[in-house]
Amino acid sequence: MPVFSFRAECRLDVDKFTRTVDQSGIASTVRIHPDADGLPDVDVEAEFDATLEQLRAILRVQSDSHVIIQTLRELPLVSNSLERDYGSK
C-alpha cells in the first residue's frame, strides 16, 4: 500500500477521516504522532489502499478537513514538510 503523510488540527479530525476511509472500503494503517510543540495538532503517517485523488475526494466532502487536504502528500512523514498548499482543494 502507498505511504501518505499529513498534518491535522487535532486527533478528532484524523479519526473522522479514517472512519470515512474505512466506510469507503479502503484498507488503511494509521500512525498518529503528537506535535512536539504541545499544541493539539498531530502529524500522521498512513498507508492507504487508495490514490491521492481518492483520498482528496473523501476530504472534499468532509467538514473542517482543510489542513489535512493541504498537507496530504504521498510520501513518508520524514519527507513531508507539512507546509500547507493553499492551492489544494
C-alpha positions as CSV (number, residue, x, y, z in Angstrom):
1,M,0.0,0.0,0.0
2,P,1.2,3.5,-0.7
3,V,2.5,5.6,2.2
4,F,0.9,9.0,2.8
5,S,1.5,11.7,5.4
6,F,-0.3,14.8,6.6
7,R,-0.9,17.2,9.5
8,A,-4.3,17.7,11.2
9,E,-5.6,20.3,13.6
10,C,-6.5,17.6,16.1
11,R,-6.8,13.9,16.5
12,L,-10.6,14.1,16.1
13,D,-10.1,15.3,12.5
14,V,-7.9,12.2,11.8
15,D,-10.4,9.9,13.5
16,K,-13.2,11.3,11.3
17,F,-11.1,11.0,8.1
18,T,-10.0,7.4,8.9
19,R,-13.6,6.4,9.8
20,T,-14.8,7.7,6.4
21,V,-11.9,5.9,4.6
22,D,-12.8,2.7,6.4
23,Q,-16.5,3.1,5.5
24,S,-15.5,3.6,1.9
25,G,-13.9,0.1,1.9
26,I,-10.3,1.4,1.7
27,A,-7.8,-0.5,3.8
28,S,-5.6,1.6,6.0
29,T,-2.9,1.6,8.7
30,V,-2.6,4.9,10.5
31,R,0.1,6.1,12.9
32,I,-0.6,9.4,14.8
33,H,2.3,11.4,16.3
34,P,1.5,14.3,18.7
35,D,3.1,17.5,17.7
36,A,6.3,18.3,19.7
37,D,5.1,21.9,20.5
38,G,2.3,20.7,22.8
39,L,-0.5,22.0,20.7
40,P,-3.4,19.8,19.7
41,D,-2.3,19.4,16.1
42,V,-0.9,16.0,15.1
43,D,1.4,14.6,12.4
44,V,0.2,11.4,10.6
45,E,1.8,8.7,8.5
46,A,-0.5,6.2,7.0
47,E,-0.8,3.5,4.4
48,F,-4.0,3.6,2.3
49,D,-5.0,1.3,-0.4
50,A,-6.1,4.3,-2.4
51,T,-4.7,7.0,-4.7
52,L,-4.0,10.6,-3.6
53,E,-7.0,11.8,-5.6
54,Q,-9.4,9.2,-4.0
55,L,-8.3,10.4,-0.5
56,R,-8.7,14.1,-1.5
57,A,-12.2,13.3,-2.8
58,I,-13.2,12.0,0.6
59,L,-11.7,15.1,2.3
60,R,-13.5,17.5,0.0
61,V,-16.9,16.3,1.4
62,Q,-15.8,16.1,5.0
63,S,-16.2,19.3,7.1
64,D,-13.2,21.0,8.6
65,S,-10.6,19.0,6.8
66,H,-8.7,21.9,5.1
67,V,-5.4,21.3,7.0
68,I,-5.3,17.6,6.1
69,I,-6.1,18.2,2.4
70,Q,-3.5,21.0,2.2
71,T,-0.7,18.9,3.8
72,L,-1.6,15.4,2.4
73,R,1.2,14.0,0.3
74,E,2.1,10.6,-1.0
75,L,5.4,10.2,0.8
76,P,6.7,9.2,4.3
77,L,6.3,11.7,7.2
78,V,10.0,12.3,7.4
79,S,10.0,13.6,3.9
80,N,6.8,15.8,4.2
81,S,7.4,19.4,5.1
82,L,3.8,19.6,6.3
83,E,3.6,23.1,4.9
84,R,0.1,23.9,3.7
85,D,-0.5,24.0,0.0
86,Y,-3.3,26.6,-0.2
87,G,-3.9,25.6,-3.8
88,S,-5.0,22.1,-2.8
89,K,-8.8,21.6,-2.9
